[in-house]
Amino acid sequence: MDNNIGIFSIGDKNDAYAKYFVGHSYLNMLSTEQVVIGNVTFEPKCRNNWHIHHAKSGGGQILIVTGGEGWYQEWGKTPRKLKVGDVVNIPVGVKHWHGATKDSWFQHLAIEVPGEDTKNEWCEPVSDEQYNNL
């Protein structure tokens, strides 16, 4: 695979967070100062587990799609198909997941909105049944 499906290199295998993903993902940290920005790349069918961004104040996450096609879904809501140029604003406390479609690599910038006492709560995987019904 080409190391550039979008405008940024895919980086290294995302081994540190592999237990929170179904399939393989890659991470290229673009910024770890002021605002944390990671370029996350998902192979086809790869998705992260349901998760929640918590913060005492501020916080949340913004996704900016830079390559391929993917999915975003909030708990209890209809999945949203994502394409290059789409932006997703994820408020604090919203359980959600995101990942690649079945036939496409997917790349997005994951921007951590600054806040106080921010943390992620990783939940259950998106089941094959849930994913295959998209």
C-alpha positions in Angstrom: 0.0 0.0 0.0 1.1 3.6 -0.7 1.9 5.4 2.5 -0.2 8.4 1.4 -3.9 7.9 0.8 -4.5 11.5 1.8 -2.2 14.4 2.2 -0.3 13.0 5.2 1.8 9.8 5.6 0.0 7.0 7.4 2.7 6.7 10.0 3.3 3.5 12.0 1.0 0.7 12.9 -1.1 1.9 15.8 0.1 -0.9 18.2 -0.4 1.1 21.4 -4.2 1.3 20.7 -4.6 -2.0 18.8 -6.8 -3.5 21.5 -9.4 -0.8 20.8 -9.7 -1.5 17.1 -11.0 -4.3 14.9 -8.5 -4.5 12.0 -5.3 -2.6 11.5 -4.9 1.2 12.0 -1.9 3.5 11.6 -1.1 6.7 13.5 1.0 9.7 12.5 1.0 12.3 15.3 1.1 15.7 13.6 1.0 17.7 16.8 1.4 16.9 20.5 1.7 20.6 21.6 -1.1 23.1 22.2 -3.7 21.1 20.3 -3.2 17.3 19.8 -3.7 16.2 16.2 -3.3 12.7 15.0 -3.6 11.5 11.5 -5.3 8.1 11.8 -5.5 5.7 8.9 -7.8 2.6 8.8 -7.5 -0.3 6.5 -10.7 -1.5 4.8 -13.2 -2.8 7.4 -11.2 -1.4 10.3 -13.0 0.5 13.0 -12.4 1.6 16.5 -14.5 0.5 19.5 -17.4 2.5 20.8 -15.8 5.2 23.0 -16.6 8.4 24.9 -14.6 11.5 25.3 -14.9 12.9 28.9 -13.8 16.3 30.3 -14.6 18.4 33.3 -14.8 21.4 31.0 -14.1 21.8 27.2 -13.0 18.7 25.5 -14.5 16.5 22.8 -13.0 15.7 19.4 -13.2 16.9 15.8 -12.6 14.6 12.8 -11.6 16.0 9.4 -11.6 13.4 6.6 -8.6 13.6 4.4 -8.7 10.3 2.5 -10.9 7.4 1.5 -14.4 6.7 2.8 -15.5 5.8 6.3 -18.3 5.7 8.8 -19.2 7.6 12.0 -22.0 6.6 14.3 -23.3 7.9 17.6 -25.0 5.5 20.0 -28.7 5.1 19.1 -28.4 7.1 15.9 -28.1 6.3 12.2 -24.6 5.8 10.9 -23.2 8.6 8.7 -21.0 7.8 5.7 -17.9 10.0 5.5 -15.9 11.2 2.5 -13.0 13.5 1.9 -13.7 17.0 3.2 -16.3 16.0 5.8 -16.0 17.3 9.3 -17.5 15.7 12.4 -17.8 17.6 15.7 -18.0 15.1 18.6 -19.2 16.6 21.9 -18.0 15.4 25.3 -20.0 12.5 26.7 -21.3 11.2 23.3 -20.7 7.4 22.8 -19.6 6.8 19.2 -17.3 5.0 16.8 -15.6 5.7 13.5 -13.8 3.6 10.9 -13.3 2.6 7.2 -16.0 1.3 4.8 -15.7 -2.3 3.7 -14.0 -1.5 0.4 -11.9 1.6 1.1 -9.0 2.8 3.2 -10.0 5.7 5.4 -8.0 8.6 6.8 -8.9 11.4 9.2 -7.3 14.0 11.4 -8.4 13.4 15.0 -8.2 16.7 16.8 -8.5 16.7 20.6 -10.4 19.7 21.7 -8.5 21.2 24.7 -10.2 20.8 28.0 -9.8 20.2 31.7 -9.4 16.6 33.0 -9.9 15.1 29.5 -9.8 11.3 29.1 -11.2 8.6 26.8 -13.4 5.8 27.9 -13.1 2.8 25.6 -16.1 0.6 25.4 -17.2 -2.6 23.5 -16.2 -3.3 19.9 -18.5 -2.6 17.1 -19.7 -6.2 16.3 -19.3 -7.8 12.9 -23.1 -8.0 12.7 -23.5 -4.2 13.4 -20.8 -3.4 10.9 -21.9 -5.7 8.2 -25.5 -4.3 8.3 -24.2 -0.8 7.3 
